[in-house]
Amino acid sequence: MSEPEEERTAWQRAVDLFEEAGVQPALVPTYADALLALRDTENAAKLRAAGHAQAAALLQPDPDLIDAAWGEDR
């Protein structure tokens, strides 16, 4: 039995979308991680802009995670 939609994590939803899009199965977890890291980067930038640098530092992912999936040309 699958989980109710509201209990599924963003990562699980990203995995489903990449699988439905036909991404190679071996790449799906890496792409899901990178997608959420990009979202976290955006949210961290919003926190910094609002004067919450310490909170932004906690949220900011390691850029190597994103580069591992899409490279530096994202």
Steps between C-alpha positions, in 0.01 A plus 500: 500500500645837406521797731235773488613782271523753784744272690740454210821699515617742235780255421253219438295721273810607306603135457156417362515788253845406374393136465187602308717719276709198407825601669744210526423322829858527623486881465161556666623530863784734401266720298244510782770601748629769266152637428429542869845649555420764236176576681684526832755733339219727386337497844834572668546802271156628601590460868830687451318780317260527793790533744503145631855398412533239775182321392612520137832338590315206654288451188767560234594163345845397392543623139681176416166321532355709217817483289501120530165485323509780246855629502614854533303613191161492673 
